[in-house]
Amino acid sequence: MIDRLARGFGGGDRARAAIRIGFLLLSLAAVAWDLPSSFSWENDGVAPRDIFAGVAQNLHPGTAFRYPLLHPLLLGALCLPILLPAALRAPSLRLADLQPAIIATPVMTACALIGRAVAIAAALVALAALARIATRLGGRRAALWAEAFAAANFSFAYYGRATNLDGPALMWTALSVERLLRAGESGDTRELTVGAVFAALAVATKDQSYATFVLFLPLVVFGFARGRAGRSGAASLAALARAAGIAALVYGAASGALLNPTGFVARLHALGGPASGDYRSYTRDLAGLMANLRDLASAPERFWWPWPVVALAWAGVALAIARVVVGREGRARSRASIERLGPFFAGAGCLVAFTLVVGRAEHRFVLPLGFWLSFYVGLALEAARAQVAEHAERFRGAVGGAGALLLALSLVAPLELCATQWADGRRRVERWLEARAPGTTVETYGPLVYQPRFAAAAAHGVRITRVGPEPVAGRNPQAGMDERQARIGDVVSRSPDVIVLTEGFAGPYLDEPPLGGGRVVSEVARRERSDAATTMVVRAAVTGALPGYRLCFVAAPRLPFPLVARRIHVSVGQRTWVLARQGGECGSGG
């Protein structure tokens, strides 16, 4: 049994299989944290519902979805065995009949699980590609450390199981970097073409993947030319042009650009405008750039691993650079030294050509850099082992022990994240609402991704209404929830029995820490705060000062000591405020 698992997950290598099985088990432990449900708590995830918009808007002339076609189309195809029977069970094929049948809880739960299974598979493929790169450039032990620390990377642990596109895009990127590094070593045109195709699929999964190749491709071209020494320059240029042309065709088809060119232009316009600019947190000047860098550099343990591991990763980068700068090796070993900089260039390109360009400092924007830094953790540990073995053989095992200790410390945050997801405060809100008397009126606000699941309370007779200024027809519905177009700031005059206020919705209205020094309020938050009445209501509600209401409880993840609740991408680890009318039933939420 163990040998079969080792063969299946690690190519016969038990240690490698253990790493991958460990990552798989951790991912599966949190895969159903918000299920069963007709929607998802994964912020910006594409499953279960955005599959439909992702396919339809990418194919309808002139319309644009926020992501390219490839991944929504893949998930849509995999979900067809679930979706088609649900559609056939609908009373008719009219939208009014189809929609309730499709977004029913069992159907959407199945699609969410399919989407997360694909995400986990993509993460395992990315880990395998990283391991192959590290094995070739640093040896088996370095590869084992690299893969283990990648699996324990906090951001990778989350996006490696979520239906956000960051994980699948990273998979295609890792496969591309692997093949292109081989092409840079050998001058092999087939490896070059396959690597270029994988790069096209990465960008056709998530547009920002282009940044991986901004610094990395010049290194590949340089290596490819050296690898083809003795052949004509014209032949090398022709091979590069052919690979680029094939990649362009693959990208055009996979992204939907060839099928819907006007929609493709519209998406590019949105990406360069409101999709990035409206969320920018730093000024477009040197002060903003330095503030962005300081914020990213000051808390790498929040993004990746504890400080000692991060320091070890950068030591590995410095070691790889030093071998290129001061090395006096033969031609083949010199080429290998340059190749060892490839993963760093891939990660640094994402930082320089995307993260700093859009002015953000969240986990998903530094995920690629952290993933590629895992390679250098492996290099540094293996170099330390070799040095110790050379000077004090009996202490060689101490390096392995230190690495194991650092790995154990790194795993604490991913484990706490898993616990945080299962301890989500919205579950307390759901139980509390289910205990309310039939006919109790509840008012809530904002996107579904931040909301509790109201279906059970609604089935018990509790009346839930989502209020907002936007038209009802354009909203994403939830079973058991009524929709109303009205001013949120008039909540006191409507006088619902209960108000449910989620942090994901309330966040932009709340006071920010002092800004300046290159940091700014995002355009989205500025627009939200321009609604003075809603801002006043939200701020009063979270402090328990809303006229006519009292704050019953604040639901947040509660973990046993010494575990610490972890936050990522707004929805995970958020708080929910529950208010009841004065004189009404309150309670603590259990």
C-alpha positions, -999 to 999 in steps of 0.1 A, spaced: 0 0 0 27 25 10 48 15 -21 18 22 -43 12 56 -28 49 64 -32 48 54 -68 16 74 -75 25 106 -56 62 107 -56 75 86 -85 87 59 -61 103 84 -37 86 80 -3 98 113 11 84 131 -20 51 111 -17 48 121 20 51 158 11 24 156 -15 1 134 5 5 158 34 -4 187 13 -34 168 -2 -47 159 33 -44 195 46 -62 208 15 -90 182 18 -94 191 55 -106 226 45 -122 219 12 -158 219 25 -156 247 50 -185 267 36 -205 237 23 -233 227 17 -242 260 0 -256 275 -31 -227 299 -32 -191 302 -19 -172 322 7 -141 322 -15 -136 358 -24 -130 361 -62 -134 323 -67 -149 312 -100 -168 282 -86 -196 275 -83 -214 304 -99 -189 324 -119 -184 295 -142 -215 306 -162 -205 343 -165 -169 333 -173 -180 313 -203 -209 334 -215 -193 368 -212 -160 356 -228 -179 343 -258 -206 369 -263 -193 396 -287 -184 428 -271 -187 416 -235 -159 409 -211 -155 388 -180 -128 397 -154 -108 365 -163 -100 348 -196 -120 319 -210 -98 289 -203 -105 280 -167 -142 287 -166 -146 266 -198 -127 238 -182 -148 239 -150 -180 242 -170 -171 211 -190 -163 191 -158 -196 203 -142 -218 194 -171 -227 160 -157 -241 179 -127 -256 209 -145 -274 191 -174 -296 169 -152 -304 199 -130 -315 219 -161 -336 190 -174 -354 188 -140 -365 224 -144 -401 230 -153 -390 248 -185 -360 262 -202 -370 298 -193 -344 316 -172 -370 321 -144 -373 283 -141 -337 274 -150 -320 296 -124 -336 281 -93 -328 246 -105 -292 254 -114 -283 273 -82 -299 248 -59 -277 239 -30 -269 203 -40 -260 214 -76 -238 243 -65 -222 223 -37 -211 197 -63 -197 223 -86 -178 239 -58 -162 206 -49 -153 200 -85 -137 234 -87 -117 228 -55 -106 194 -67 -92 209 -98 -74 236 -77 -58 209 -55 -47 189 -86 -32 220 -101 -13 227 -69 1 192 -68 12 196 -105 29 229 -96 47 212 -67 59 184 -89 72 208 -115 91 227 -88 106 195 -75 118 185 -110 134 219 -115 151 218 -81 163 182 -86 180 191 -119 195 223 -105 202 214 -69 199 177 -63 173 155 -46 177 168 -11 174 204 -22 143 194 -42 126 178 -12 132 208 9 120 231 -18 88 212 -23 81 208 14 85 245 21 63 254 -10 36 231 4 39 249 38 38 284 23 8 302 38 -5 318 6 1 286 -14 -17 265 12 -49 286 7 -48 293 -31 -38 257 -37 -73 246 -27 -94 276 -35 -113 282 -68 -95 315 -74 -74 314 -106 -41 321 -89 -34 285 -83 -42 271 -117 -23 300 -133 7 292 -111 6 256 -123 8 265 -160 36 290 -151 56 263 -132 53 239 -161 64 267 -185 94 277 -164 104 240 -162 104 236 -200 119 269 -208 148 264 -184 155 231 -202 154 249 -235 178 275 -222 202 247 -211 200 225 -243 188 248 -271 161 222 -278 134 238 -300 107 213 -288 112 222 -252 111 259 -262 78 255 -280 62 234 -252 73 260 -226 59 288 -247 26 270 -250 24 265 -212 32 302 -208 3 310 -231 -20 288 -211 -9 306 -179 -18 340 -193 -50 326 -207 -59 314 -172 -51 347 -154 -39 378 -173 -14 389 -146 7 358 -153 24 377 -181 46 393 -154 63 360 -147 80 362 -180 91 398 -182 124 392 -165 126 354 -171 123 353 -209 155 373 -216 174 347 -194 158 319 -215 166 336 -248 202 341 -237 205 305 -226 188 292 -257 213 310 -279 242 297 -259 227 262 -260 227 263 -298 263 274 -301 277 265 -335 243 269 -353 233 299 -373 218 329 -356 190 329 -382 180 293 -372 178 303 -336 157 334 -344 134 312 -365 129 288 -336 121 316 -312 97 332 -337 80 299 -343 75 292 -306 62 327 -301 37 323 -330 24 290 -317 20 305 -282 2 335 -296 -23 312 -314 -28 290 -284 -34 321 -262 -58 336 -287 -79 305 -287 -77 296 -250 -83 332 -237 -112 338 -260 -95 366 -278 -99 350 -313 -135 341 -306 -145 375 -291 -119 401 -301 -140 431 -291 -146 415 -257 -109 409 -253 -102 445 -260 -128 455 -234 -112 432 -208 -78 447 -214 -93 482 -211 -109 472 -178 -77 455 -165 -57 487 -172 -84 509 -157 -109 502 -130 -101 466 -124 -66 476 -111 -68 514 -106 -99 514 -84 -82 491 -58 -48 508 -58 -35 514 -22 -4 534 -31 3 566 -50 18 565 -85 52 580 -75 84 571 -58 68 575 -23 41 551 -32 65 526 -47 87 527 -15 57 524 8 45 494 -12 79 477 -9 81 485 28 47 469 34 56 438 14 90 435 31 78 442 67 55 412 70 67 383 48 58 359 76 22 369 70 25 360 33 48 330 33 67 315 63 83 326 97 111 351 95 140 325 97 127 307 66 123 339 47 159 348 56 170 314 45 152 318 11 170 352 5 203 336 15 197 310 -12 191 338 -37 223 355 -27 242 322 -30 228 316 -65 238 351 -75 273 347 -60 279 316 -80 272 335 -112 292 366 -103 323 350 -88 322 315 -101 351 302 -122 336 271 -135 335 253 -168 310 262 -195 284 236 -185 285 244 -148 285 281 -155 253 277 -175 237 257 -146 246 285 -123 228 310 -145 198 287 -147 196 287 -109 186 323 -112 156 314 -134 131 308 -105 141 341 -89 136 360 -122 102 344 -125 91 355 -91 108 389 -92 91 396 -125 57 391 -109 67 416 -82 82 442 -105 59 440 -135 26 435 -117 24 438 -79 42 472 -78 25 484 -110 -10 479 -96 0 491 -61 -13 463 -40 0 443 -10 -22 412 -5 -14 375 -4 -22 366 -39 0 394 -53 31 379 -38 21 342 -41 43 336 -72 74 351 -56 69 331 -24 64 299 -45 97 304 -64 116 314 -32 109 279 -20 135 267 -45 161 289 -27 152 275 7 161 241 -7 194 254 -22 204 272 11 197 241 32 216 218 9 245 242 7 246 244 45 246 206 48 275 204 23 295 229 43 289 212 76 297 178 61 330 192 47 342 206 80 324 186 107 309 153 94 292 144 127 271 175 127 257 170 92 224 157 106 220 189 125 211 208 93 184 183 86 171 187 121 171 225 118 153 223 85 127 199 99 121 223 129 117 253 105 93 233 84 72 224 115 71 261 125 60 269 89 31 245 90 15 262 120 0 290 100 -16 268 73 -30 246 101 -44 276 118 -59 288 86 -77 255 82 -90 258 117 -100 294 111 -121 284 81 -140 258 101 -145 282 130 -160 309 107 -181 332 127 -209 331 101 -218 297 114 -227 312 148 -249 338 130 -266 310 111 -274 290 142 -286 322 160 -309 331 131 -324 296 129 -334 300 166 -354 332 159 -392 332 158 -410 328 125 -417 362 110 -386 378 124 -373 403 98 -336 404 90 -318 430 69 -283 425 54 -261 441 28 -233 434 3 -221 405 -19 -230 369 -12 -194 359 -7 -195 378 27 -229 366 38 -240 337 61 -261 310 46 -296 321 53 -315 292 36 -321 273 69 -334 303 88 -356 312 58 -371 277 57 -380 282 94 -399 313 86 -374 341 92 -377 368 66 -343 379 51 -339 409 29 -308 422 12 -309 459 7 -287 480 -16 -289 509 -40 -281 488 -70 -309 473 -92 -323 440 -80 -321 424 -115 -283 426 -115 -277 408 -82 -265 373 -75 -295 357 -57 -294 334 -26 -322 310 -19 -346 323 9 -334 359 5 -356 387 -7 -340 416 -26 -349 453 -22 -335 484 -39 -333 511 -13 -308 533 6 -289 515 32 -287 546 53 -325 545 58 -324 513 78 -337 529 110 -369 540 93 -374 505 79 -369 491 114 -360 454 107 -359 432 138 -323 422 131 -294 436 112 -266 414 100 -235 434 90 -205 416 76 -169 429 77 -164 423 40 -192 448 33 -185 472 62 -147 474 57 -146 503 32 -168 524 54 -147 520 86 -119 543 97 -85 535 82 -52 539 100 -33 571 93 -24 573 56 1 595 38 37 587 30 27 571 -3 -4 553 10 -39 562 -1 -76 552 3 -85 531 -27 -110 545 -52 -135 518 -43 -134 527 -6 -135 564 -14 -167 559 -35 -183 539 -7 -175 566 19 -190 592 -4 -224 578 8 -224 597 41 -257 582 53 -244 546 49 -210 554 63 -227 569 94 -250 538 98 -222 513 94 -199 531 119 -227 534 144 -237 498 140 -203 483 147 -199 504 178 -234 496 191 -245 532 187 -272 528 160 -304 545 173 -330 520 183 -307 490 181 -283 472 204 -253 451 194 -260 415 203 -227 400 195 -197 401 171 -192 367 154 -156 359 146 -135 327 145 -127 314 180 -98 290 182 -86 273 213 -54 287 229 -26 289 217 -40 288 181 -44 322 163 -71 329 138 -57 338 104 -71 362 78 -68 360 41 -86 377 11 -112 395 33 -137 367 36 -116 343 56 -115 352 93 -139 382 89 -162 395 117 -200 397 115 -219 422 136 -255 412 147 -278 439 160 -314 436 173 -340 462 179 -342 476 214 -365 454 234 -361 425 210 -345 391 217 -307 393 215 -285 367 231 -248 360 225 -249 338 194 -238 307 211 
